[in-house]
Amino acid sequence: MMRNLNPDLGLCNGTRLRIVELKTFVIHAAITTGERQGQHVLIPRIVFISDVEAREFPFRLRRKQFPVQPSFAMTMNKAQGQTVQNLGLYLSTP
């Protein structure tokens, strides 16, 4: 998630999701971390507006998009021999 949509439902900036179904106007997803792990949620497209003061342009940009950032995962066997700049590792048991 890139925005705090609904903290009470666990839809906060940084929440990790698994996409169940992608539609034109909504994403059906399952929360994969935290207290609400396994809960299914619907995420709408929202309007993003650029900050005029932060840009040198005299206008604002408006766009409608899903407030998520795509990512992917692979197994260790699949990753062998590959070179990557950034890596996150999840170990479910110590």
URMO-V995121 format. One line per field, one symbol per residue. ss: DSSP state (h for helix, s for strand, l for the rest). psi: psi as a letter, one per 40 degrees, with the letter a starting at -180 (. if undefined). burial: # if it has 16 or more other ideal C-beta (glycine too) atoms within 10 Angstrom, else .. Layout:
ss = ???
psi = ???
burial = ???
This chain:
ss = lllllshhhlslllllsssssslllssssssllllllllssssssssssllllllllllllssssslllllllllhhhhlllllllllllllll
psi = ieigdgddeegihehhihhdhhideihhihheiadfhehhihhiiihhhihddeieifiihhihihfihiiiiiidddeheihidihhhhhdi.
burial = #...#....##...#.#.........#.#.#....#....#.#......................###..........................
